[in-house]
Amino acid sequence: MTELRSGPTDLPWSQNGYLLLNAVRTGNLLPRLYQWNPGIQCHPLFIGTRFKELLDVSPVLVVLADCHDPVLQAFLQNAEHIWGLLLFSADEPQPVVDHLRWLIRVDEPVGKPTLLNLSDPPVANALFELYPQQTDNALFGPVEHVYAVDPYDQVWRHHQRRGEPAIADHKMLYRLNAAQIDALNEVNFRNTVLKLERHMSRHFPDFQAQLNAHERFTYFHAMASTAYEQGFHSESDILHYANVIEFLDSQPAAGHPDIIALLYTTSPLTPSQRVQKANLLALERDKQLSGARP
């Protein structure tokens, strides 16, 4: 936690520094910005777009004065809450604003427009990590350095553009490629894993308590992947599956064949119905066993 809050090392302050903040993660963003720095220069990206009525959830680009900027200090003190991205560019604010505003709405490979929340650190890390093997300079635009916290490994990630900025036609939507779509799908899955980890910590604090943060994420990622492979695709399905696994983990291997069959054997029931029934049975058995204990 302390290492995250100290921020990345060797930041390129010879360039212009910016924060791209995620209003959903920070909450009440614009009033807080002016509280931290009444003279702040900031640019809500939804202004001038079809989403202009949604300024309370608009990503905001903040122009930083220097490394002592009070907004930067607030950002770093909350690094574990992944409020957004730290950017550096040789350009003045307007080209950076124009580029990021252009990326709000992008095309999927099939030509279907969709929103892109680049201010969300897991999204940004997933996309910029594909560079340069599977993407080019277009996503960076005038930005040369991107710093974002990786919430899974609890470290700062640094992404650097190589070469000159790409010249983009902002009249056409940026088109995501297949690798980028796969990366964004993995972000969604990892977010489900984080919710699963929090769920298990809250309801079953002793389960796999010996694991450190990285090991816990790896363990629950594998659990969620197994659940998905069994046809349990929704978030609630995966949580129900985890509840059942926690119960079975404390039981004899062959103690509950009916519950195990619901998890791993197809039937006229849908996968969601099977895992819900398994969850209810596990809950009932746990109560029965708890009542039978002296």
C-alpha positions as CSV (number, residue, x, y, z in Angstrom):
1,M,0.0,0.0,0.0
2,T,2.8,2.4,1.0
3,E,4.7,1.6,-2.1
4,L,1.7,2.4,-4.3
5,R,1.2,5.7,-2.6
6,S,4.8,6.8,-3.2
7,G,4.0,6.6,-6.9
8,P,6.1,5.6,-9.9
9,T,9.8,6.4,-9.9
10,D,11.7,8.6,-12.4
11,L,8.7,10.4,-13.7
12,P,9.4,12.5,-16.9
13,W,8.6,15.9,-15.5
14,S,10.4,17.6,-18.4
15,Q,7.1,16.9,-20.2
16,N,3.6,18.1,-19.3
17,G,1.9,16.0,-16.6
18,Y,-1.8,15.1,-16.6
19,L,-4.2,13.0,-14.6
20,L,-7.0,11.3,-16.4
21,L,-9.5,10.7,-13.5
22,N,-12.4,8.2,-13.5
23,A,-15.4,10.0,-12.0
24,V,-17.2,6.8,-11.2
25,R,-14.3,5.5,-9.0
26,T,-13.6,8.8,-7.3
27,G,-17.2,9.9,-6.7
28,N,-18.3,13.6,-6.6
29,L,-15.2,14.3,-8.7
30,L,-15.5,18.0,-9.9
31,P,-16.4,19.5,-6.5
32,R,-13.5,17.5,-5.0
33,L,-11.1,18.8,-7.6
34,Y,-11.9,22.4,-6.9
35,Q,-11.6,21.7,-3.2
36,W,-8.1,20.3,-3.6
37,N,-7.0,23.1,-6.0
38,P,-9.4,26.2,-6.5
39,G,-7.2,27.3,-9.4
40,I,-7.3,23.9,-11.2
41,Q,-7.2,23.6,-15.0
42,C,-9.4,20.6,-15.8
43,H,-11.4,19.3,-18.8
44,P,-14.4,17.0,-18.4
45,L,-14.3,14.8,-21.5
46,F,-18.0,14.5,-22.0
47,I,-18.3,18.3,-22.7
48,G,-19.1,18.7,-26.4
49,T,-20.1,15.1,-26.9
50,R,-23.5,13.2,-27.0
51,F,-22.9,12.5,-23.3
52,K,-22.7,16.2,-22.2
53,E,-25.7,15.7,-19.8
54,L,-23.7,13.2,-17.8
55,L,-20.9,15.4,-16.5
56,D,-21.1,13.9,-13.0
57,V,-19.7,10.6,-14.4
58,S,-17.5,12.2,-17.1
59,P,-13.8,11.3,-17.1
60,V,-11.8,14.5,-16.4
61,L,-8.3,15.4,-17.6
62,V,-6.4,17.5,-15.0
63,V,-3.4,19.6,-16.0
64,L,-0.7,19.2,-13.3
65,A,1.4,22.1,-12.3
66,D,4.3,20.0,-11.1
67,C,5.1,17.0,-8.8
68,H,3.8,18.9,-5.8
69,D,0.3,19.6,-7.3
70,P,-2.3,19.0,-4.6
71,V,-4.5,17.0,-6.9
72,L,-1.6,14.7,-7.7
73,Q,-0.9,14.2,-4.0
74,A,-4.6,13.3,-3.4
75,F,-4.4,10.9,-6.3
76,L,-1.3,9.2,-5.0
77,Q,-2.7,9.0,-1.4
78,N,-5.6,7.0,-2.9
79,A,-3.5,4.9,-5.3
80,E,-5.0,1.6,-4.1
81,H,-8.5,2.9,-5.1
82,I,-7.3,3.2,-8.7
83,W,-8.8,6.6,-9.4
84,G,-7.3,6.9,-12.9
85,L,-4.1,7.4,-15.0
86,L,-1.0,9.6,-14.8
87,L,0.0,10.8,-18.2
88,F,2.9,12.7,-19.7
89,S,3.0,14.4,-23.1
90,A,5.2,16.9,-24.9
91,D,1.9,18.6,-26.1
92,E,-0.1,21.3,-24.5
93,P,-3.5,20.3,-23.0
94,Q,-5.8,20.8,-26.0
95,P,-4.4,18.0,-28.3
96,V,-4.4,15.6,-25.3
97,V,-8.1,16.5,-24.5
98,D,-9.1,16.1,-28.2
99,H,-7.4,12.7,-28.4
100,L,-9.0,11.4,-25.2
101,R,-12.4,12.8,-26.1
102,W,-12.1,11.0,-29.5
103,L,-11.5,7.7,-27.6
104,I,-14.7,7.9,-25.6
105,R,-16.6,6.1,-28.3
106,V,-14.9,3.4,-30.4
107,D,-15.8,0.8,-32.9
108,E,-15.6,-3.0,-32.3
109,P,-14.2,-5.1,-35.1
110,V,-17.7,-5.8,-36.4
111,G,-18.3,-2.1,-36.8
112,K,-20.4,-1.7,-33.6
113,P,-19.9,1.5,-31.7
114,T,-19.2,1.1,-28.0
115,L,-18.1,3.2,-25.0
116,L,-14.4,2.9,-24.0
117,N,-13.6,3.8,-20.4
118,L,-9.9,4.4,-20.8
119,S,-9.8,6.3,-17.5
120,D,-10.3,3.0,-15.7
121,P,-6.8,1.6,-14.9
122,P,-7.6,-2.1,-15.6
123,V,-8.9,-1.1,-19.0
124,A,-5.9,1.1,-19.8
125,N,-3.4,-1.5,-18.7
126,A,-5.1,-4.2,-20.7
127,L,-5.0,-2.2,-23.9
128,F,-1.6,-0.6,-23.6
129,E,0.0,-3.9,-22.6
130,L,-0.8,-5.1,-26.2
131,Y,1.6,-2.4,-27.5
132,P,3.6,-2.7,-29.7
133,Q,3.1,-6.3,-30.8
134,Q,-0.7,-6.1,-31.3
135,T,-1.4,-2.4,-31.5
136,D,0.2,0.8,-32.9
137,N,0.7,4.4,-31.8
138,A,-2.9,5.4,-32.5
139,L,-4.2,4.6,-28.9
140,F,-1.4,6.8,-27.4
141,G,-2.0,9.8,-29.6
142,P,0.1,12.7,-28.3
143,V,0.6,10.9,-24.9
144,E,4.1,9.4,-24.5
145,H,3.9,7.9,-21.0
146,V,1.0,6.2,-19.3
147,Y,1.2,5.1,-15.6
148,A,-1.6,3.1,-14.0
149,V,-1.9,0.9,-10.9
150,D,-2.4,-2.8,-11.5
151,P,-5.0,-3.7,-8.9
152,Y,-4.3,-7.5,-9.3
153,D,-0.6,-7.4,-8.6
154,Q,-0.6,-4.1,-6.6
155,V,2.1,-2.4,-8.6
156,W,2.4,0.6,-11.0
157,R,2.5,-0.2,-14.7
158,H,4.3,2.0,-17.2
159,H,3.5,2.1,-20.9
160,Q,5.6,4.2,-23.2
161,R,5.0,5.1,-26.8
162,R,7.8,4.5,-29.3
163,G,8.4,6.9,-32.1
164,E,6.3,9.8,-33.2
165,P,2.6,10.3,-32.4
166,A,0.2,8.7,-34.9
167,I,-1.9,11.2,-36.9
168,A,-5.6,10.2,-36.5
169,D,-8.7,11.3,-38.3
170,H,-11.0,12.2,-35.4
171,K,-14.0,12.1,-37.8
172,M,-13.7,8.3,-37.8
173,L,-14.1,6.2,-34.7
174,Y,-11.0,4.4,-33.4
175,R,-11.5,0.7,-34.2
176,L,-10.6,-2.0,-31.6
177,N,-9.0,-5.1,-33.0
178,A,-9.7,-8.7,-31.9
179,A,-6.8,-8.8,-29.4
180,Q,-8.1,-5.7,-27.7
181,I,-11.6,-7.1,-27.5
182,D,-10.2,-10.2,-25.9
183,A,-8.2,-8.1,-23.4
184,L,-11.3,-6.1,-22.4
185,N,-13.2,-9.3,-21.9
186,E,-10.5,-10.5,-19.6
187,V,-10.7,-7.2,-17.7
188,N,-14.4,-7.9,-17.1
189,F,-13.6,-11.5,-16.0
190,R,-10.9,-10.2,-13.6
191,N,-13.3,-7.7,-12.1
192,T,-15.6,-10.7,-11.4
193,V,-12.7,-12.4,-9.7
194,L,-12.1,-9.4,-7.5
195,K,-15.8,-9.4,-6.5
196,L,-15.5,-13.1,-5.8
197,E,-12.4,-12.6,-3.6
198,R,-14.2,-9.8,-1.6
199,H,-17.3,-12.0,-1.3
200,M,-15.3,-14.9,0.1
201,S,-13.3,-12.7,2.5
202,R,-16.5,-11.2,3.8
203,H,-18.5,-14.5,4.2
204,F,-15.8,-17.1,4.7
205,P,-12.8,-15.2,6.2
206,D,-10.9,-18.4,7.1
207,F,-11.1,-19.9,3.6
208,Q,-7.6,-19.9,2.0
209,A,-6.6,-17.3,4.6
210,Q,-3.0,-18.4,4.4
211,L,-2.6,-17.0,0.9
212,N,-1.2,-13.6,0.2
213,A,-3.0,-11.1,-2.0
214,H,-1.4,-12.3,-5.2
215,E,-1.9,-15.9,-4.4
216,R,-5.5,-15.3,-3.5
217,F,-6.2,-13.6,-6.8
218,T,-4.5,-16.5,-8.6
219,Y,-6.5,-19.1,-6.6
220,F,-9.9,-17.4,-7.2
221,H,-9.1,-16.7,-10.8
222,A,-8.6,-20.4,-11.3
223,M,-11.8,-21.1,-9.3
224,A,-13.8,-18.7,-11.5
225,S,-12.3,-20.1,-14.6
226,T,-13.4,-23.6,-13.6
227,A,-16.9,-22.4,-12.8
228,Y,-17.1,-20.7,-16.3
229,E,-15.9,-23.9,-18.0
230,Q,-18.8,-25.8,-16.2
231,G,-21.3,-23.4,-17.8
232,F,-21.7,-21.1,-14.8
233,H,-21.2,-17.8,-16.7
234,S,-23.0,-15.1,-14.7
235,E,-21.5,-13.4,-11.7
236,S,-24.1,-14.8,-9.4
237,D,-23.5,-18.3,-10.8
238,I,-19.8,-18.0,-10.0
239,L,-20.5,-16.8,-6.4
240,H,-22.8,-19.7,-5.9
241,Y,-20.2,-22.1,-7.2
242,A,-17.6,-20.6,-4.8
243,N,-20.0,-21.0,-1.8
244,V,-20.4,-24.7,-2.7
245,I,-16.6,-25.2,-3.1
246,E,-16.0,-23.7,0.3
247,F,-18.5,-26.1,1.9
248,L,-17.1,-29.1,0.1
249,D,-13.6,-28.2,1.0
250,S,-14.3,-28.9,4.7
251,Q,-16.2,-32.2,3.9
252,P,-15.1,-35.8,3.2
253,A,-14.3,-36.2,-0.5
254,A,-17.3,-38.5,-1.2
255,G,-19.6,-37.0,1.4
256,H,-22.1,-35.2,-0.8
257,P,-22.3,-36.9,-4.2
258,D,-25.6,-35.2,-5.0
259,I,-24.1,-31.7,-4.7
260,I,-21.0,-32.8,-6.7
261,A,-23.3,-34.1,-9.4
262,L,-25.1,-30.8,-9.6
263,L,-21.8,-29.0,-10.2
264,Y,-20.2,-31.3,-12.8
265,T,-23.0,-33.4,-14.4
266,T,-25.4,-32.0,-17.1
267,S,-29.1,-32.5,-16.6
268,P,-32.4,-31.1,-17.8
269,L,-31.7,-28.2,-15.4
270,T,-29.9,-25.1,-16.8
271,P,-26.4,-24.5,-15.4
272,S,-27.7,-21.6,-13.4
273,Q,-30.5,-23.8,-11.9
274,R,-27.9,-26.5,-11.1
275,V,-25.5,-24.3,-9.2
276,Q,-28.4,-22.5,-7.4
277,K,-29.7,-25.9,-6.2
278,A,-26.2,-27.0,-5.2
279,N,-25.8,-23.7,-3.2
280,L,-29.1,-24.3,-1.4
281,L,-28.2,-27.9,-0.6
282,A,-24.7,-26.8,0.7
283,L,-26.3,-24.2,2.9
284,E,-28.8,-26.7,4.3
285,R,-26.2,-29.3,5.0
286,D,-23.9,-26.8,6.7
287,K,-26.7,-25.8,9.0
288,Q,-27.5,-29.4,9.8
289,L,-23.8,-30.2,10.5
290,S,-23.4,-27.1,12.6
291,G,-26.4,-28.1,14.7
292,A,-25.1,-31.6,15.1
293,R,-21.8,-30.4,16.5
294,P,-21.4,-30.4,20.3
